[in-house]
Every structure is written in C-alpha cells, then in structure tokens.
C-alpha cells in the first residue's frame, strides 16, 4: 500500500489523486500494536508454570 509523507489531520488513510493511501500515523500505530502483540505472546511462557491458565490468558488478552 502506498504511504504519503504528509500527516493529514489525524487520519489513517486519505485519498490522493484518486487513490487511497496510508499516512505515517497508520504506520506508527501498526508498528506499536505489532510490538505490543509480540511482547504479549512472549510473556505467556514466563507466567505459565506459576499461575492458573485463566489468569495467564486474561493477563495477555485483556488490557489490565
């Protein structure tokens, strides 16, 4: 997907020249959320042996 160099009023996607393009804000959110997901999955084995499965699951799925 093409990405524009301009920030467009806090939008993730804009239409330029008849095409939809992503903004740098979208790329930033994509990177932050991907990193968050990687660290959430990475923390499962660290808490697995010491806690019940429900606590392990909810601590990684729900934003506490």
C-alpha positions as CSV (number, residue, x, y, z in Angstrom):
1,X,0.0,0.0,0.0
2,X,1.4,3.4,-0.9
3,X,2.2,5.8,2.0
4,X,2.1,9.6,1.9
5,X,4.7,11.8,3.6
6,X,2.1,14.2,5.0
7,X,0.2,14.0,8.2
8,X,-3.5,14.5,7.3
9,X,-5.5,15.7,10.4
10,X,-5.0,12.5,12.4
11,X,-6.4,10.2,9.7
12,X,-5.1,6.8,8.9
13,X,-6.0,6.8,5.2
14,X,-6.6,9.6,2.8
15,X,-7.5,9.9,-0.9
16,X,-4.8,11.4,-3.1
17,X,-5.0,11.5,-6.8
18,X,-8.0,9.1,-6.9
19,X,-6.1,6.5,-4.8
20,X,-6.3,5.6,-1.1
21,X,-3.0,6.0,0.6
22,X,-1.9,5.3,4.2
23,X,-0.5,8.1,6.4
24,X,2.6,7.9,8.7
25,X,0.1,7.8,11.6
26,X,-1.2,4.4,10.3
27,X,2.4,3.0,10.0
28,X,3.2,4.2,13.5
29,X,0.1,2.6,15.0
30,X,0.8,-0.6,13.1
31,X,4.3,-0.8,14.5
32,X,3.3,-0.1,18.0
33,X,0.5,-2.6,18.0
34,X,2.6,-5.3,16.4
35,X,5.3,-4.8,19.1
36,X,2.6,-4.9,21.8
37,X,1.3,-8.2,20.4
38,X,4.9,-9.7,20.3
39,X,5.5,-8.8,23.9
40,X,2.1,-10.2,25.0
41,X,2.8,-13.5,23.3
42,X,6.4,-13.5,24.7
43,X,5.1,-13.1,28.3
44,X,2.9,-16.3,28.2
45,X,5.7,-18.8,28.8
46,X,7.1,-16.6,31.6
47,X,3.9,-16.8,33.6
48,X,2.7,-20.2,32.6
49,X,4.1,-22.5,35.3
50,X,3.2,-20.4,38.3
51,X,-0.4,-19.4,37.6
52,X,-3.7,-20.9,36.6
53,X,-4.5,-20.9,32.9
54,X,-7.3,-18.3,33.3
55,X,-5.0,-15.7,34.8
56,X,-2.4,-16.3,32.1
57,X,-4.9,-15.9,29.4
58,X,-6.7,-12.8,30.7
59,X,-3.4,-11.1,31.6
60,X,-2.3,-11.3,28.0
61,X,-5.6,-10.7,26.2
62,X,-7.3,-8.0,28.4
63,X,-5.6,-4.6,28.8
64,X,-5.1,-4.6,32.5
